[in-house]
Amino acid sequence: MSTSSKLFQGINFVIVAHKEAESETERIVEILEDNSANKCVIYKVQEEHAYPVLAKDAFCRTFDFEVHAIIASSCDFWFYRLAAFDFLIPVVTSDWVSACVATRRITRANSFSPDPSHLLRNHQIYVSKHSFTQSEYTFYSAVIRALGGVCIDHLSSKTSHILTNDAQDPAIAAVADIQSLSINYVLPTWVVAVFASGELADETPHSLDPHDRPEAVGTKAENMWELVQKAAVGSCTNFLGGHKVFLSSDLVLPNQCYNFLVDLILAAGGSAVRNSETADISNFNGDCFLGQHSGSADFAIANSRGLHTGNLSWLFYMWSLQSFVPPQCKLLLSPLRPPVFGKDELILSYTNYLGQQRYYIQKLVEALGGVSTTELTRKNTHLLTCLPLGQKYEAALRWNGDCKIANHLWLEDCYRNQTQVPFVGTRYQEIPAPGGLKTKLGQMPLETSDEDFTNTIIPQEADINLQEDTLLRDQDGAAETQTQYEDVASPNDIYPDPISILEELPTPEKTHSQMQINIVEGTSSKQEPSEKYTVEKAAPKRTFGEFLRDEAFSTDLIPEPPKANLSPNNLAPDSESHALESQKDKISQETVSSVPLRQSSPNPPLSSLPCDHSQLLPSSNSRKAKEKAALKLHTDMEALNEFEQNLRRKKNRSLLPEEIQKLNKLKEIEEKVRVYLEAVYNHPKGKSAKHYDIVAVCTGCHEEIDEFDLELLRRVGITILKTTNGQCNAIIAPKKMRTAKFLTSFSFHPLKWALLPEFVSELLSIFKQTTPIQELPKPEDYLIPEIEPEVLEKTKLSTKVFQRAGIKSINLTEEVPGGEEVLSSILKAHGVQNVHMLPKKYTEEDIIINNGRRNSPSHILIAQKASQSKKFAKLCRNAGENKVMVVEWNWCVDSIFTLEANLETSPYVVYRS
C-alpha cells in the first residue's frame, strides 16, 4: 500500500484495544500505516488477571522499545498511570489520530486524553505571575496540570482563561479591549473547585470583570473560597496512608490554600502539620516534608533527619499516579535547588520531544536558571534532542559548535550535581542518549541511595488488573507545550499564535515498507512464554529489569515478552510553544497577533521591565495599567519614528550619540556585505549590493526584530513590512497559519516565497558575526514544508481564487469569529468584492445577491453554526432563489490554502440547494 503522507514517520504506537472494538482498531492501524507510522503494537485486552507485582519492571519488559504514544479509548489498563505520568508518554483517543490527519500536523495530545479526571483537557490557562507568589503559582499550575490542562506564559487567541486575583491584572488589561478574543478572567477558586468536586465547574461565580474594584474582588474571593472549602476533596486512593506531612514555612500561600492542602492530604489517607501550629519541624515526628526551596531552615532540619522532602508538584504527582513515590526518585519533586546558570549562559532550545517531556524540559531549564525556547536562533547556547534528526539539529551542526548539541543527560546531571557539568566526552553528545530505558528522560533520580527509586508499586487498594491481551501495532506522537507545542485548527484561530518556531517533522529512518508489526498476547502468570507470543523473534536485547538491583524485584510471575530490534526513530513534536524572552525593548503593532507577558517578581525593578506595550507595568495602582501602556506605546512609537527619520538624513549633527554609533556599525556591516557580494557573486563595484529580491511580512515570528535589523536586511534586498501591500512577494512564518497576514499572503501576485523564520535569523547572525562571510542562506532551503509548490504557482494566475469560482458577494453572520473588518480584508484580497455583515434579526432585504458566473451560487452565507443555514435558506427561497450555499469559515480558509474553491464536495459546506 502506498502511503498518503509522512505524517507519523518515525513514531511508535501502542494501541490498547478490546475484543469488541477490533474493527475500530483495524481502522486506526490502517490510518497509521497509510501515514507512514514506524511501529504499531496492539495490546488486545481479553481477560483480567490480578497484577500485584512491581509495575515498572513489567512495563519495561512488556514494551521493549521506545513507545512514543498510546492510543486507548479509556485509561482502564494496568500500565496507564505508569506510562502517562512516570514515562511521560502521551495517552490519547483515536480521535487524536483523525485530528492529526485532518490538519496534516501532529496536534496537541492533552485535548484527546481518555482520562475522565482530565477535566481541563481543552483549556489553555494563563496563570498570572503578577498576582501570585511563587508558591501560589506552583500550586495552581500543579492543580491545572493534574486536571489535564495546559499552563501557558503568553496570551493568544487560543488562551481560554486568565487566572488571577486582580481584576486590573496586566494580562487582563492587555486583552480586555480586543473584542474578538474569548478569554475568561477567573479567580483561582475556579480550578480548585474543579479539582475538589471532580466536575467542570461553571466559571460564572468565579469570573472577574476588568472594571471590578479591588474591594469587591477581595470579598468575592473570600466568598468563593468558603464555598469551595465546604465541598470535600474528590475521592482518591490511600496513597498517603500512614504518612505524616509537615508544611514548611517557606510555602508562601494564603490560608485557604493551606486548608485545601490539608484536606487533600487527609483525603489521601495521610495527616498534616502546619508550621503555624505549636509544633515545628524540630519536634515533628512524621516522615514527609513539603517545602518550596532547599535553602530554607526547615528544609535543612528535615533533610538532616532523613525525611521525604518534596515540593507541591510531588503531592500532585502522587495524586496522578495514585501511589506513594519518594520525591528523590525524580529530579523536580523536591524543594528547588539554587540556580546553576545565568540566563545568558543557558539559552536552550529543544526538539523531537513529545507531550509532558517538553514541559519537564522547560521546568528543568527554569530550575537551572536558564531560558528555554522552541525557536532556535544564534542566541541559543544549546540544543537538546533525543534524535539526530530535524531542521534544528541540522542547523546546529552547521553552526560548528556555536550551539552545542546535547542529550538530556547533560541537563539532568547539571541539576543533580548542582554545577555546570563540563560538556566533554561522548556521554552528553551521543544522540540518542546511551543507557536505554534506565536513562530515559525524566528517569534520573535526584540522589541515589539503598532504596530503589526506579520502581513504582501499584497499590493493593487500587483495582488495577493485568488483562489477557494481544499487542499489535504502534504509532503516536504529540506534544504540549506547550508548547508547546499545535492545537487542531479551528475557525477561532484567525489571529497569529504567540512567537514560536515550527517544530519540524524529522526525516524518517524507516520507510513505510520497513514498518515493524508486532503481536504480543498478554497472558496470566500460569502460561509459559512460548505459548503466548506469535511474533517474529529478534535478537535478544537487554531489558530494563537487568539494570535494576536483583533484590528490588520479584519477577517470577512475569512472563518474558519478545524483544524487537530497534533503530532510531523520528519524532513529530508539538507546536506548543514556549518563546525565548527577548532582551530588547520593542514595539509590536500586532497586539492581536500575540500578547506575550514576561513578568518576574511582583515588584521587579523598573530597569528590568520590557518596553513592549503588550507587557504592562505591574504598578501598585493597577487600575492605571492600560493608561501607562498606552502612554508607553505613544512615546516609544514617537521615538521610533524619530530615529527612522534621522536614519535617512545625510548629516549626523542632529542624531544622538547612540544613533550615530548604530549608523557607524551599519556602515561597517554594509561594507562587509558589499565586499562579499563583489567577490563571490561578481557584483559590479559601486553598484547596489542587493543579493535578494524579497518584500515580506512576518506573522507569528520575529516580533523582536528592531529597526537596525530591518535596515540591514534592506541593504541586501530584503524588505520586511508591518502590513501587506501590492509589492509583497513573500510570507515569513513558523508554519502554515490561519492568521490574517498569512491568509492574505496567498493573494500576492505572485507569492514567490513562503519562508521559515530561520532564514532571517540565520542571515542576521551571519552578518553580525566577526568571521568572514562564507555563504549566504538560500531561500529555497527554508521553505515552509506544508505549502505545496503547485499552490505557489497558482498565485501567478491573473485572477483570484474566489473570482475563478464566480463569487463576488458574500454574506456574513455576526457570530463568525474575527469580525467584519478582518474577514473582509482577507476575502477581498482573494477576489470578493462585497462582504456584508447581516444584522442579528435580518430579513430578505438584508441579504445581498452574488451576481457571479452562471453556475455559481446566487446567495452565499458564511455561518458559525449549522442551524443558521435554515433561516438563510428559507428567506432565499421566499425570494424565489434556489441556488443557495452556506459555508463555514473553514471553507474559505481551505479554499485559500489550496487556491481552489470547492463548491461541490467540501466538508465545510453546511448547506447547498
Buried (B, 14 or more C-beta within 10 A) or exposed (E): EEBEEBBBBBBBBBBBBBEEBEEBBBBBBEBBBBBBBBBBBBBBBBEBBBBBBBBBBBBBBBBBBBBBBBBBBBBBBBBBBBBBBBBBBBBBBBBBBBBBBEBEBBBBBBBBBBBEBBBBBBBBBBBBBBBBBBBBBBBBBBBBBBBBBBBBBBBBBBBBBBBBBBBBBBBBBBBBEBEBBEBBBBBBBBBBBBBBBBEBBEBEBBBBEBEBEEEEBEEBBEEBBEEBBEBEBBEBBBBBEEBBBBBBBBBEBBEBBBBBBBBBBBBBBBBBBBBEEEBBBEEBEBBBBBBBBBEBEBBEBBBEEEBBBBBBBBBBBBBBBBBBBBBBBBBBBBBBBEBBBEEEBBBBBBBBBBBBBBBBBBBBBBBBBBBBBBBBBBBBBBBBBBBBBBBBBEBBEEBEEEBBBBBBBBBBBBBBEEEEBEBEEEBBBBBBBEBBBBBBBBBBBBEEEEEBBBBBEBBEEBEBBBBBBBBBBBBBBBBBBBBBBBBBBBBBBBBBBBBBBBBBBBBBBBEBEEBBBBBBBBBBBEBEEEEBBEBEEBEEBEBBBEBBEEEBBEBEBBBBBBBBEBEBBBBBBBBBBBBBBBEEBBBBEBBBBBBBBBBBEEEBEEEEBBBBBBBBBBBEEBBBBBEBBEEBBEEBEEEBEBBEEBBEEEEEEEBEEEBEEBBEEBEEBBEBBBBBBBEEEEBEEEEEBBBBEBBBBBBBBBBBBBBBBBBBBEBBBBBBBEEBEEEBBBBBBBBBBBBBBBBBBBBBEEBBBBBBBBBBBBBBBBBBBEEEBEEBBEBEEBBBBBBEEEBBEBBEEEEBBBBBBBBBBBBBBEEBBBBEEBBBBBBBBBBBBBBBBBEEEBEEEEBBBBEBEEEBBBBBBBBBEEEBBEBBBEBBBEBEBEBBBBBBBBBBBBBBBBBBBBBEEBEBBBBBB
